[in-house]
Amino acid sequence: MPLSPYNQHLHDEAKKQQKLCKDWLILLMGQSREKPATKEILRNEAIKRWGVSKGAFDKAWIGAIETTGNHHWYQSSPRRKVRRQDA
Protein backbone atom coordinates (compact mmCIF):
# COMPACT_ATOMS: atom_id res chain seq x y z
CA MET A 1 0.00 0.00 0.00
CA PRO A 2 1.54 3.35 -1.00
CA LEU A 3 2.16 6.02 1.59
CA SER A 4 -0.02 9.10 1.80
CA PRO A 5 1.64 12.25 0.42
CA TYR A 6 2.26 13.50 3.98
CA ASN A 7 3.80 10.22 5.13
CA GLN A 8 5.86 10.03 1.94
CA HIS A 9 7.19 13.51 2.69
CA LEU A 10 8.15 12.46 6.24
CA HIS A 11 9.83 9.33 4.91
CA ASP A 12 11.78 11.30 2.31
CA GLU A 13 12.90 13.87 4.90
CA ALA A 14 14.08 11.15 7.29
CA LYS A 15 16.08 9.48 4.49
CA LYS A 16 17.63 12.85 3.57
CA GLN A 17 18.64 13.51 7.18
CA GLN A 18 20.11 10.01 7.49
CA LYS A 19 22.15 10.57 4.30
CA LEU A 20 23.48 13.90 5.61
CA CYS A 21 24.48 12.13 8.81
CA LYS A 22 26.17 9.29 6.92
CA ASP A 23 28.06 11.74 4.69
CA TRP A 24 29.26 13.60 7.80
CA LEU A 25 30.42 10.35 9.39
CA ILE A 26 32.23 9.33 6.20
CA LEU A 27 34.02 12.69 6.27
CA LEU A 28 35.05 12.19 9.91
CA MET A 29 36.16 8.62 9.30
CA GLY A 30 38.18 9.65 6.27
CA GLN A 31 39.97 12.44 8.13
CA SER A 32 41.37 10.34 10.94
CA ARG A 33 42.04 6.75 11.85
CA GLU A 34 41.26 7.66 15.43
CA LYS A 35 37.75 8.52 16.53
CA PRO A 36 37.49 12.21 17.40
CA ALA A 37 34.85 11.34 20.00
CA THR A 38 32.85 8.40 21.28
CA LYS A 39 29.94 7.04 19.28
CA GLU A 40 27.56 8.42 21.90
CA ILE A 41 28.96 11.94 21.56
CA LEU A 42 28.83 11.76 17.77
CA ARG A 43 25.26 10.41 17.94
CA ASN A 44 24.19 13.30 20.17
CA GLU A 45 25.80 15.77 17.76
CA ALA A 46 23.98 14.19 14.80
CA ILE A 47 20.67 14.31 16.65
CA LYS A 48 21.25 17.98 17.39
CA ARG A 49 22.33 18.83 13.81
CA TRP A 50 19.83 16.83 11.76
CA GLY A 51 17.22 15.52 14.16
CA VAL A 52 17.96 11.91 13.22
CA SER A 53 16.67 9.15 15.45
CA LYS A 54 19.01 6.85 17.34
CA GLY A 55 18.16 4.06 14.90
CA ALA A 56 18.81 6.27 11.86
CA PHE A 57 22.16 7.27 13.32
CA ASP A 58 23.08 3.64 13.89
CA LYS A 59 22.23 2.79 10.26
CA ALA A 60 24.31 5.75 9.07
CA TRP A 61 27.16 4.68 11.40
CA ILE A 62 27.24 1.15 9.96
CA GLY A 63 26.94 2.45 6.40
CA ALA A 64 29.80 4.90 6.90
CA ILE A 65 32.05 2.21 8.39
CA GLU A 66 31.32 -0.15 5.51
CA THR A 67 31.80 2.60 2.92
CA THR A 68 35.15 3.73 4.34
CA GLY A 69 36.40 0.29 5.34
CA ASN A 70 37.31 1.66 8.79
CA HIS A 71 36.08 -1.42 10.62
CA HIS A 72 38.02 -0.49 13.74
CA TRP A 73 35.33 2.17 14.36
CA TYR A 74 33.07 -0.72 15.41
CA GLN A 75 35.27 -1.12 18.48
CA SER A 76 34.83 0.99 21.57
CA SER A 77 37.27 3.81 22.07
CA PRO A 78 39.48 3.45 25.10
CA ARG A 79 38.07 5.51 27.92
CA ARG A 80 40.20 8.45 28.90
CA LYS A 81 41.09 8.64 32.53
CA VAL A 82 39.89 11.78 34.23
CA ARG A 83 42.54 13.25 36.44
CA ARG A 84 41.36 14.45 39.78
CA GLN A 85 42.79 17.69 40.93
CA ASP A 86 43.08 17.88 44.66
CA ALA A 87 42.40 21.27 46.16
Buried (B, 14 or more C-beta within 10 A) or exposed (E): EEEEEEEEEEEEEBEEBBBBBBBBBBEBBEEEEEBEEEBEEBBBBBBEEBEBEEEBBEBBBBBBBEBBEBEEBEEEBEEEEEEEEEE
